[in-house]
């Protein structure tokens, strides 16, 4: 079932890019960066395949992908800043997030926000959602935009370049990243379990 869904999504992605070209790349990467897990591991390598066929230009493909990422990231950032933060301030205790945790997040993004966003944009899974907590922490907006672009450009270019080199075998890259996605998800789950246990222990002491 999952493979059928992924194949359907892949076919749709290829259709959008084949029809809209660079605009399609930007649109799809914007969706991927707006908290919607549309796989850039399909978007950019397929664009690279079209580069190999002479239909697109590698640098313009990478730039389109990065611009799309920034557009989607801005949406996610403001969603976190104006929607997510009030909800967490009101209901965060039910998911083990206290006002103290928010203060720590604010300080973290104020001090390390640039590195966090830049590195986050280079990691599968995390790159899709990193803008939301940056918005919740109210990281400086323009620094957020700059480092989102700086992190998104090498990611977009690298995937497109690999897709170009693989040619008709570009889809083999998807299997590699799919395995890496599971590693990242496993680490996230471990982190969530640790977070919950830590808060339960703290609550038991009061």
C-alpha positions in Angstrom: 0.0 0.0 0.0 2.8 2.4 1.0 4.7 1.7 -2.2 1.5 2.4 -4.3 1.1 5.7 -2.6 4.7 6.7 -3.1 4.6 5.7 -6.7 1.5 7.8 -7.2 3.2 10.8 -5.5 6.3 10.2 -7.6 4.2 10.2 -10.9 2.5 13.4 -9.8 5.8 15.1 -9.0 7.3 14.1 -12.4 4.1 15.4 -14.1 4.3 18.8 -12.4 8.0 19.3 -13.2 7.6 18.1 -16.8 4.8 20.6 -17.2 5.9 23.6 -15.2 9.7 23.2 -15.4 11.6 25.5 -12.9 8.3 26.8 -11.6 7.3 23.3 -10.8 10.5 22.6 -9.0 10.0 25.7 -6.9 6.4 24.9 -6.2 7.1 21.3 -5.1 10.0 22.3 -2.9 7.9 25.0 -1.3 5.3 22.4 -0.4 8.0 20.1 1.0 9.3 22.9 3.2 5.8 23.9 4.5 5.5 20.9 6.9 4.2 18.6 4.2 6.5 15.6 3.7 6.7 15.7 -0.1 10.0 14.0 -0.8 12.7 16.3 -2.2 14.6 13.0 -2.8 12.3 12.6 -5.8 11.8 16.2 -6.8 15.4 17.2 -7.2 16.9 14.0 -8.7 14.1 13.8 -11.3 14.9 17.5 -12.1 18.6 16.4 -12.5 17.5 13.7 -14.9 15.8 16.4 -17.0 19.1 18.3 -16.9 20.9 15.2 -18.3 18.3 15.2 -21.1 19.1 18.8 -21.9 15.6 20.1 -20.9 16.7 22.1 -17.8 19.9 23.8 -16.5 21.5 22.4 -13.3 22.2 25.8 -11.6 18.7 27.1 -12.4 17.2 23.8 -11.1 19.2 24.2 -7.8 18.3 27.8 -7.5 14.6 27.1 -8.1 14.7 24.4 -5.5 16.3 26.7 -2.9 13.9 29.5 -3.6 11.0 27.2 -3.2 12.4 25.9 0.1 12.6 29.5 1.4 9.0 30.3 0.4 7.7 27.2 2.1 9.9 27.8 5.1 8.6 31.3 5.5 5.0 29.9 5.6 6.1 27.3 8.2 8.0 30.0 10.3 4.9 32.3 10.6 2.7 29.3 11.3 4.9 28.5 14.2 5.2 32.1 15.4 1.6 33.2 15.2 -0.2 29.8 15.5 2.0 27.3 17.2 3.4 29.4 20.0 0.0 30.5 21.5 -1.2 26.9 21.3 1.9 25.5 23.1 1.8 28.3 25.7 -1.8 27.3 26.5 -1.7 23.5 26.0 2.0 22.6 26.0 1.8 21.0 29.5 -0.3 18.2 28.0 2.5 17.3 25.7 5.3 17.8 28.3 6.3 21.3 27.1 6.5 23.9 29.8 7.1 27.7 29.7 10.6 27.0 30.9 11.1 24.7 27.8 9.9 27.6 25.6 12.3 30.0 27.3 15.2 27.5 26.6 14.1 27.2 23.0 14.1 31.0 22.6 17.6 31.2 24.1 18.8 28.4 21.9 17.5 29.8 18.6 18.8 33.3 19.6 22.3 31.9 20.2 22.5 29.0 17.8 19.6 29.6 15.4 21.7 30.1 12.3 23.6 26.8 12.7 20.4 24.9 13.7 18.5 26.1 10.6 21.4 25.6 8.2 22.2 22.1 9.4 18.5 21.2 9.7 17.9 22.1 6.0 20.6 19.5 5.1 18.9 16.6 6.9 16.1 14.4 5.6 12.8 14.6 7.5 14.1 17.3 9.8 14.4 19.8 6.9 10.7 19.5 6.4 9.8 20.7 9.9 12.8 22.8 11.2 11.1 26.1 10.3 8.2 25.5 12.6 10.2 25.5 15.9 12.3 28.4 14.6 9.0 30.3 14.3 7.8 29.2 17.7 11.1 30.5 19.2 10.7 33.8 17.2 14.2 33.5 15.7 15.3 36.7 13.9 13.3 36.5 10.7 15.8 37.7 8.2 18.6 35.6 9.6 16.2 32.7 9.3 15.5 33.4 5.7 19.2 33.8 4.8 20.3 30.5 6.5 17.3 28.7 5.2 18.5 29.6 1.7 22.1 28.8 2.4 21.2 25.4 3.7 18.7 24.6 0.9 20.9 25.5 -2.0 23.6 22.8 -1.5 20.9 20.3 -0.7 19.0 21.1 -3.9 22.1 21.3 -6.1 23.5 18.1 -4.7 20.4 16.0 -5.3 19.9 17.5 -8.8 23.6 16.8 -9.6 23.4 13.2 -8.5 20.2 12.8 -10.5 22.0 14.2 -13.5 24.8 11.8 -13.2 22.5 8.8 -12.6 20.4 9.6 -15.6 17.7 7.1 -16.1 18.7 5.4 -12.9 17.9 8.5 -10.8 15.2 6.6 -8.9 17.8 4.3 -7.3 18.7 7.3 -5.1 15.2 7.2 -3.6 15.8 3.8 -2.0 19.0 5.0 -0.4 17.4 8.0 1.2 14.4 6.0 2.2 16.6 4.0 4.5 18.3 7.1 5.8 14.8 8.6 6.6 14.1 5.6 8.8 17.3 6.3 10.7 16.4 9.9 11.3 12.9 8.9 12.3 14.3 6.4 14.8 16.5 9.0 16.4 13.5 11.4 16.6 11.4 8.7 18.4 14.3 8.0 20.8 14.5 11.7 21.5 10.7 12.0 22.2 10.9 9.0 24.6 13.8 10.5 26.4 11.9 13.9 26.6 8.8 12.3 28.1 10.7 10.2 30.6 12.7 13.2 31.7 9.5 15.3 32.3 7.7 12.4 34.1 10.7 12.0 36.5 10.7 15.8 37.1 7.0 15.8 37.8 7.3 12.8 40.2 9.7 14.9 42.3 7.2 17.7 42.9 
